[in-house]
Amino acid sequence: MRSRVNVAEAEEVVKSAKEVFAIREEGAGILQRVTKESDPLLKYTQSDVDLRSGPPKETGRMPEPRAIFTIGYEKRSIEDLIWILQARGVERVVDVRLTPFSRRAAFSMKRLNSSLEAAGIAYEHVRELGNPPEIRELYLAGDAETGHRRFREHLNNGASAALDALAGTLDDQTTALLCLERDAYRCHRLVVAAVAAERLPGERTVVHL
């Protein structure tokens, strides 16, 4: 009789052990699922902590040089122009038209300056970087290549000081050069931006908006 009791007890122990192992396996599976499902939450939490901890620490690396932007207002409203400039973080507009007046009143100097100032963007007109009539005629005739070449010669001869002055300020504020033509290839501002970039150390990105 005692022997039968021992067998029954042994069977009960084995059964209990199996239940324990099953619970442990199930628990491990649940833990694994919870860990996988919570990974994104953990990553988000760490990112959130990073954001709340303030700006990133200095790495000792030099900041990226500012890009040079150019923009034409042709077929754009003043609201569209300002929206594009703000979207790119432009802080200053340099007007490179020879005469800063337009049949579209919003783009004549006084009103343009006022609109940009209200949007927190500085405005400056540099007449010396404007396109002389004899070179502008080449662009209007569709000969942009010759226009680019002739205007580059003009910059290196008659307007070199104004270009040097512009280049010297391009790292102070994110700047966009403004003229009429929407297509930069048909406009002398393409050359102004390219030559200014050449006068700066290192590589400089030019972006036509």
SERO-4910 file (N, C-alpha, C, O; in steps of 0.05 Angstrom, whole numbers):
BEGIN
 pado doro    nc1    nc2    nc3   cac1   cac2   cac3    cc1    cc2    cc3    oc1    oc2    oc3
  Met    A     17    -24      0      0      0      0     17     25      0     11     44    -14
  Arg    A     39     24     16     57     47     18     71     52     -9     75     75    -17
  Ser    A     77     30    -24     90     33    -50     71     47    -69     80     63    -85
  Arg    A     45     41    -69     25     54    -87     23     84    -81     21    101    -99
  Val    A     24     91    -55     23    119    -47     46    134    -58     43    157    -67
  Asn    A     70    122    -57     94    135    -67     92    140    -97    100    161   -107
  Val    A     81    121   -112     78    124   -141     58    147   -146     63    163   -164
  Ala    A     36    148   -132     16    169   -136     29    196   -130     24    215   -144
  Glu    A     45    197   -108     57    222   -101     77    231   -123     79    254   -130
  Ala    A     91    210   -133    111    216   -155     97    227   -179    106    246   -192
  Glu    A     74    214   -186     59    223   -210     49    252   -206     48    267   -225
  Glu    A     41    258   -181     31    285   -175     53    306   -178     49    328   -188
  Val    A     77    298   -169    101    316   -171    107    321   -200    113    344   -208
  Val    A    107    299   -216    113    302   -245     93    321   -258    100    338   -274
  Lys    A     68    317   -252     46    333   -263     50    363   -256     48    380   -273
  Ser    A     57    368   -231     61    395   -222     85    408   -236     84    432   -243
  Ala    A    106    391   -240    130    402   -253    124    409   -282    133    430   -291
  Lys    A    108    392   -296    100    399   -323     84    424   -325     88    440   -343
  Glu    A     67    429   -306     51    453   -305     69    478   -301     65    499   -314
  Val    A     89    474   -284    107    497   -279    123    504   -304    125    527   -311
  Phe    A    133    482   -317    148    487   -342    131    500   -363    140    518   -378
  Ala    A    106    492   -366     87    503   -385     82    533   -379     82    549   -398
  Ile    A     79    539   -354     75    567   -346     99    584   -353     97    606   -362
  Arg    A    123    572   -347    147    587   -353    150    592   -383    158    614   -391
  Glu    A    144    571   -399    147    574   -428    127    595   -439    134    612   -455
  Glu    A    102    594   -428     82    613   -436     90    641   -428     87    661   -442
  Gly    A    101    643   -403    110    669   -394    133    680   -410    134    704   -416
  Ala    A    151    662   -419    174    671   -436    163    682   -462    173    702   -473
  Gly    A    143    668   -473    131    676   -499    118    703   -496    121    721   -514
  Ile    A    104    707   -474     90    733   -470    111    755   -466    108    777   -477
  Leu    A    133    749   -452    154    769   -447    167    776   -474    173    800   -478
  Gln    A    171    756   -491    184    761   -517    166    779   -534    175    797   -547
  Arg    A    140    773   -534    121    789   -549    119    817   -539    119    836   -554
  Val    A    118    820   -512    117    846   -500    142    863   -507    140    887   -513
  Thr    A    165    849   -507    190    863   -513    190    873   -541    197    896   -546
  Lys    A    182    856   -560    181    864   -588    161    886   -593    167    906   -607
  Glu    A    137    884   -581    117    904   -585    124    931   -572    115    952   -581
  Ser    A    140    930   -551    147    954   -536    172    968   -547    179    990   -539
  Asp    A    187    954   -565    211    966   -576    207    994   -587    221   1013   -580
  Pro    A    186    998   -605    182   1025   -616    176   1045   -594    185   1068   -595
  Leu    A    161   1036   -573    154   1054   -551    180   1062   -536    183   1085   -528
  Leu    A    198   1042   -532    222   1048   -518    239   1067   -534    252   1085   -522
  Lys    A    240   1063   -561    256   1081   -578    244   1109   -577    259   1129   -575
  Tyr    A    218   1111   -578    205   1137   -577    211   1151   -550    216   1175   -550
  Thr    A    210   1135   -529    215   1147   -503    243   1158   -501    247   1180   -490
  Gln    A    262   1143   -512    290   1153   -512    293   1178   -529    307   1197   -521
  Ser    A    280   1179   -552    280   1203   -569    268   1226   -554    279   1249   -555
  Asp    A    246   1221   -540    233   1242   -526    251   1253   -504    252   1277   -499
  Val    A    266   1235   -491    285   1243   -470    307   1260   -482    315   1280   -471
  Asp    A    316   1251   -506    338   1266   -520    328   1295   -526    343   1314   -523
  Leu    A    303   1297   -536    293   1323   -543    290   1341   -518    295   1365   -519
  Arg    A    281   1329   -497    276   1344   -472    302   1352   -459    303   1370   -442
  Ser    A    324   1338   -465    349   1344   -452    363   1368   -464    385   1375   -454
  Gly    A    352   1380   -484    363   1404   -496    378   1399   -522    377   1376   -532
  Pro    A    391   1419   -533    404   1416   -558    427   1396   -557    438   1392   -535
  Pro    A    435   1384   -579    457   1365   -579    483   1378   -570    487   1401   -575
  Lys    A    500   1362   -558    525   1372   -549    543   1378   -572    541   1366   -594
  Glu    A    562   1397   -568    581   1404   -589    598   1380   -596    607   1365   -578
  Thr    A    601   1376   -622    618   1353   -631    645   1361   -640    662   1345   -645
  Gly    A    650   1387   -641    676   1397   -650    678   1399   -680    698   1409   -690
  Arg    A    657   1391   -695    658   1393   -724    649   1420   -733    633   1433   -719
  Met    A    660   1429   -755    652   1455   -766    623   1454   -777    616   1433   -788
  Pro    A    607   1475   -773    580   1474   -784    580   1473   -814    599   1483   -827
  Glu    A    559   1462   -826    557   1461   -855    555   1489   -866    540   1506   -855
  Pro    A    569   1495   -888    567   1522   -900    539   1527   -910    525   1508   -919
  Arg    A    530   1551   -909    503   1558   -918    501   1556   -948    519   1563   -963
  Ala    A    478   1545   -957    473   1545   -986    467   1573   -996    458   1590   -980
  Ile    A    471   1577  -1021    463   1603  -1034    438   1597  -1050    437   1580  -1068
  Phe    A    416   1612  -1044    391   1608  -1059    387   1630  -1079    397   1652  -1076
  Thr    A    373   1624  -1100    364   1644  -1119    334   1639  -1124    324   1617  -1123
  Ile    A    320   1661  -1131    291   1658  -1136    282   1679  -1156    291   1702  -1156
  Gly    A    263   1671  -1174    250   1690  -1192    221   1693  -1185    208   1673  -1178
  Tyr    A    210   1717  -1187    182   1721  -1179    162   1718  -1203    138   1722  -1199
  Glu    A    172   1713  -1226    155   1710  -1250    133   1689  -1245    139   1667  -1236
  Lys    A    108   1696  -1250     85   1678  -1247     81   1669  -1218     71   1647  -1213
  Arg    A     90   1685  -1199     86   1678  -1171     74   1703  -1157     79   1726  -1164
  Ser    A     58   1697  -1137     47   1719  -1121     67   1725  -1099     85   1709  -1094
  Ile    A     64   1748  -1086     82   1755  -1065     79   1735  -1041     98   1729  -1028
  Glu    A     55   1725  -1038     50   1705  -1016     65   1680  -1022     77   1668  -1004
  Asp    A     64   1671  -1047     78   1646  -1055    109   1650  -1051    122   1633  -1041
  Leu    A    118   1673  -1060    147   1679  -1058    156   1677  -1029    176   1664  -1022
  Ile    A    141   1690  -1011    149   1691   -983    147   1663   -971    164   1655   -955
  Trp    A    126   1648   -978    123   1620   -968    147   1603   -975    158   1588   -959
  Ile    A    156   1605  -1000    179   1590  -1010    204   1598   -995    220   1580   -987
  Leu    A    208   1623   -991    232   1633   -977    232   1623   -948    253   1615   -938
  Gln    A    209   1626   -935    208   1617   -907    212   1587   -904    224   1577   -885
  Ala    A    201   1572   -924    204   1543   -923    233   1534   -924    241   1513   -914
  Arg    A    250   1550   -937    278   1544   -940    295   1559   -919    320   1557   -920
  Gly    A    282   1573   -901    297   1586   -880    313   1610   -889    333   1617   -876
  Val    A    304   1623   -910    318   1647   -920    314   1670   -901    292   1676   -893
  Glu    A    336   1683   -894    335   1706   -876    339   1733   -889    332   1754   -878
  Arg    A    350   1732   -914    355   1757   -928    351   1753   -958    359   1733   -969
  Val    A    339   1773   -971    336   1773  -1000    354   1796  -1011    352   1819  -1002
  Val    A    371   1789  -1030    387   1809  -1044    376   1811  -1072    377   1793  -1088
  Asp    A    365   1835  -1078    353   1840  -1104    375   1848  -1123    389   1868  -1120
  Val    A    378   1831  -1144    400   1836  -1164    389   1847  -1190    402   1844  -1211
  Arg    A    365   1859  -1189    355   1873  -1213    370   1899  -1216    377   1912  -1197
  Leu    A    374   1907  -1241    387   1933  -1246    369   1956  -1235    379   1974  -1222
  Thr    A    344   1954  -1241    324   1973  -1230    303   1958  -1216    289   1941  -1228
  Pro    A    299   1962  -1190    281   1946  -1173    252   1954  -1175    239   1959  -1155
  Phe    A    242   1956  -1200    214   1964  -1203    201   1944  -1222    214   1931  -1238
  Ser    A    174   1942  -1219    159   1922  -1234    132   1933  -1240    120   1949  -1226
  Arg    A    121   1923  -1263     93   1930  -1269     74   1917  -1250     51   1925  -1247
  Arg    A     84   1896  -1236     69   1884  -1214     77   1898  -1189     99   1893  -1178
  Ala    A     60   1915  -1179     68   1933  -1157     79   1919  -1132     96   1930  -1118
  Ala    A     70   1894  -1127     79   1880  -1103    109   1874  -1104    121   1869  -1083
  Phe    A    120   1875  -1128    149   1869  -1131    166   1893  -1137    190   1890  -1143
  Ser    A    155   1917  -1135    171   1941  -1135    184   1944  -1108    174   1935  -1088
  Met    A    207   1957  -1107    225   1956  -1084    211   1963  -1058    213   1948  -1038
  Lys    A    196   1985  -1057    184   1994  -1032    165   1974  -1020    166   1966   -997
  Arg    A    146   1965  -1037    126   1945  -1027    138   1918  -1022    131   1904  -1003
  Leu    A    157   1910  -1038    171   1885  -1034    186   1885  -1008    184   1866   -992
  Asn    A    200   1906  -1003    215   1909   -978    196   1907   -954    202   1894   -934
  Ser    A    173   1921   -956    154   1921   -934    142   1893   -929    140   1885   -906
  Ser    A    136   1879   -950    124   1852   -947    145   1833   -935    138   1817   -918
  Leu    A    169   1834   -945    190   1816   -934    196   1823   -905    199   1805   -889
  Glu    A    197   1849   -899    203   1857   -871    181   1846   -852    187   1837   -830
  Ala    A    156   1847   -861    133   1837   -845    136   1807   -840    125   1797   -820
  Ala    A    149   1793   -859    153   1764   -856    179   1757   -842    186   1734   -839
  Gly    A    193   1777   -833    218   1772   -818    242   1767   -836    261   1755   -827
  Ile    A    240   1776   -861    262   1772   -880    274   1799   -888    259   1818   -896
  Ala    A    300   1802   -885    313   1827   -892    314   1830   -923    314   1811   -937
  Tyr    A    315   1855   -932    316   1861   -960    339   1881   -966    344   1899   -951
  Glu    A    352   1876   -989    374   1893   -997    375   1894  -1028    373   1873  -1041
  His    A    378   1917  -1039    381   1919  -1068    410   1926  -1074    421   1945  -1063
  Val    A    422   1911  -1093    450   1916  -1101    449   1922  -1131    450   1903  -1147
  Arg    A    448   1947  -1138    446   1955  -1166    470   1945  -1182    468   1938  -1206
  Glu    A    494   1945  -1169    519   1938  -1183    518   1909  -1194    534   1902  -1211
  Leu    A    501   1892  -1183    499   1864  -1192    476   1861  -1212    469   1838  -1219
  Gly    A    464   1883  -1221    443   1882  -1241    455   1876  -1268    479   1878  -1273
  Asn    A    437   1868  -1287    445   1860  -1314    443   1884  -1333    422   1895  -1337
  Pro    A    466   1893  -1344    466   1916  -1362    448   1910  -1387    445   1887  -1395
  Pro    A    435   1931  -1398    416   1927  -1420    428   1912  -1444    414   1895  -1455
  Glu    A    453   1917  -1451    465   1904  -1474    468   1874  -1470    467   1858  -1489
  Ile    A    472   1866  -1445    474   1837  -1439    447   1825  -1436    441   1802  -1443
  Arg    A    429   1840  -1424    401   1831  -1420    388   1824  -1447    372   1806  -1449
  Glu    A    395   1839  -1468    384   1834  -1494    391   1806  -1504    375   1794  -1518
  Leu    A    414   1796  -1497    422   1769  -1505    404   1748  -1492    396   1729  -1505
  Tyr    A    397   1752  -1466    379   1734  -1453    351   1735  -1465    339   1714  -1470
  Leu    A    342   1759  -1471    315   1762  -1483    314   1750  -1510    293   1741  -1519
  Ala    A    337   1749  -1524    337   1737  -1551    340   1707  -1550    341   1694  -1571
  Gly    A    342   1696  -1526    344   1667  -1523    373   1656  -1523    377   1632  -1523
  Asp    A    393   1674  -1524    421   1665  -1524    432   1667  -1496    450   1683  -1490
  Ala    A    423   1649  -1479    431   1650  -1451    461   1643  -1448    474   1655  -1430
  Glu    A    471   1625  -1464    499   1618  -1461    518   1642  -1465    536   1647  -1449
  Thr    A    513   1657  -1486    529   1681  -1491    524   1701  -1469    542   1715  -1460
  Gly    A    499   1703  -1460    493   1721  -1438    508   1714  -1413    518   1732  -1399
  His    A    509   1689  -1406    524   1680  -1382    554   1688  -1385    565   1698  -1366
  Arg    A    565   1683  -1408    593   1688  -1412    599   1718  -1410    618   1727  -1396
  Arg    A    583   1734  -1423    586   1763  -1423    582   1775  -1395    597   1793  -1386
  Phe    A    562   1764  -1381    557   1775  -1354    579   1767  -1334    586   1782  -1317
  Arg    A    591   1743  -1338    613   1735  -1321    637   1754  -1325    650   1762  -1306
  Glu    A    642   1761  -1350    663   1781  -1356    657   1808  -1343    675   1821  -1333
  His    A    632   1816  -1344    623   1841  -1331    628   1840  -1301    638   1860  -1290
  Leu    A    622   1818  -1288    626   1815  -1260    656   1817  -1253    663   1831  -1234
  Asn    A    672   1804  -1268    701   1804  -1262    714   1831  -1268    736   1836  -1258
  Asn    A    701   1847  -1284    713   1873  -1291    700   1896  -1276    713   1908  -1259
  Gly    A    675   1901  -1281    662   1925  -1270    649   1921  -1243    644   1941  -1229
  Ala    A    642   1897  -1235    626   1893  -1211    640   1875  -1191    626   1863  -1173
  Ser    A    666   1872  -1193    680   1853  -1176    678   1861  -1146    675   1844  -1129
  Ala    A    679   1887  -1140    678   1896  -1112    651   1889  -1100    649   1880  -1077
  Ala    A    629   1894  -1115    602   1888  -1105    599   1858  -1100    586   1850  -1081
  Leu    A    611   1842  -1118    609   1813  -1114    624   1804  -1090    616   1786  -1075
  Asp    A    648   1815  -1086    664   1808  -1063    649   1816  -1037    649   1801  -1017
  Ala    A    636   1839  -1037    620   1847  -1014    597   1827  -1008    592   1821   -985
  Leu    A    584   1819  -1029    562   1799  -1026    573   1773  -1015    563   1762   -995
  Ala    A    594   1763  -1027    606   1737  -1019    614   1738   -989    612   1718   -975
  Gly    A    624   1761   -981    633   1764   -953    611   1763   -932    617   1760   -909
  Thr    A    586   1765   -941    564   1765   -922    547   1740   -924    528   1736   -908
  Leu    A    553   1722   -942    536   1699   -947    536   1679   -924    517   1662   -922
  Asp    A    556   1680   -907    556   1662   -883    543   1675   -859    540   1662   -838
  Asp    A    535   1700   -861    522   1714   -839    492   1708   -838    481   1704   -816
  Gln    A    480   1706   -861    451   1701   -862    446   1683   -887    459   1685   -907
  Thr    A    426   1666   -884    418   1650   -907    405   1668   -928    385   1681   -922
  Thr    A    416   1670   -952    410   1690   -971    398   1679   -997    407   1658  -1006
  Ala    A    379   1693  -1008    368   1687  -1034    372   1711  -1052    365   1733  -1045
  Leu    A    382   1706  -1076    385   1727  -1097    359   1728  -1113    350   1707  -1123
  Leu    A    348   1752  -1116    322   1754  -1129    324   1769  -1155    338   1789  -1157
  Cys    A    309   1759  -1175    306   1773  -1200    279   1765  -1212    262   1753  -1197
  Leu    A    274   1772  -1237    247   1767  -1248    243   1738  -1257    225   1725  -1248
  Glu    A    261   1728  -1275    256   1703  -1289    253   1679  -1270    270   1675  -1252
  Arg    A    233   1664  -1274    229   1640  -1256    250   1619  -1262    259   1606  -1244
  Asp    A    257   1616  -1288    277   1597  -1296    304   1610  -1293    311   1628  -1307
  Ala    A    320   1600  -1274    346   1612  -1268    365   1612  -1292    382   1629  -1295
  Tyr    A    362   1592  -1310    379   1590  -1333    376   1614  -1352    394   1621  -1366
  Arg    A    352   1626  -1351    347   1649  -1369    354   1676  -1355    346   1697  -1364
  Cys    A    367   1674  -1332    372   1698  -1316    401   1701  -1308    415   1681  -1303
  His    A    410   1725  -1305    438   1730  -1298    444   1723  -1269    467   1721  -1261
  Arg    A    423   1719  -1252    428   1713  -1224    442   1686  -1222    456   1681  -1202
  Leu    A    439   1668  -1241    453   1642  -1242    483   1647  -1241    497   1633  -1226
  Val    A    492   1667  -1256    521   1673  -1257    530   1687  -1231    551   1681  -1221
  Val    A    513   1705  -1220    520   1719  -1195    524   1698  -1173    544   1699  -1159
  Ala    A    506   1679  -1171    508   1658  -1150    532   1641  -1155    547   1634  -1136
  Ala    A    537   1633  -1179    560   1615  -1185    586   1628  -1179    604   1616  -1167
  Val    A    590   1653  -1187    615   1667  -1183    619   1673  -1153    641   1672  -1143
  Ala    A    597   1680  -1139    599   1685  -1110    608   1660  -1096    625   1661  -1078
  Ala    A    597   1637  -1104    605   1611  -1092    634   1605  -1098    648   1594  -1080
  Glu    A    644   1612  -1121    672   1608  -1128    691   1624  -1110    714   1617  -1106
  Arg    A    682   1646  -1100    698   1664  -1084    698   1657  -1055    711   1670  -1038
  Leu    A    683   1636  -1048    682   1627  -1020    699   1602  -1017    702   1587  -1036
  Pro    A    711   1597   -993    727   1573   -989    710   1548   -989    686   1549   -980
  Gly    A    721   1526   -998    707   1501   -998    685   1500  -1019    682   1517  -1035
  Glu    A    669   1479  -1017    646   1475  -1036    622   1490  -1025    617   1491  -1001
  Arg    A    606   1501  -1043    582   1515  -1035    559   1507  -1053    562   1507  -1078
  Thr    A    537   1499  -1041    514   1491  -1056    498   1515  -1065    493   1534  -1049
  Val    A    490   1515  -1091    472   1536  -1101    445   1524  -1108    444   1504  -1123
  Val    A    424   1534  -1097    397   1523  -1101    379   1544  -1114    376   1566  -1103
  His    A    369   1537  -1138    350   1555  -1152    322   1548  -1146    313   1526  -1152
  Leu    A    307   1565  -1133    280   1560  -1124    260   1567  -1146    235   1564  -1142
***
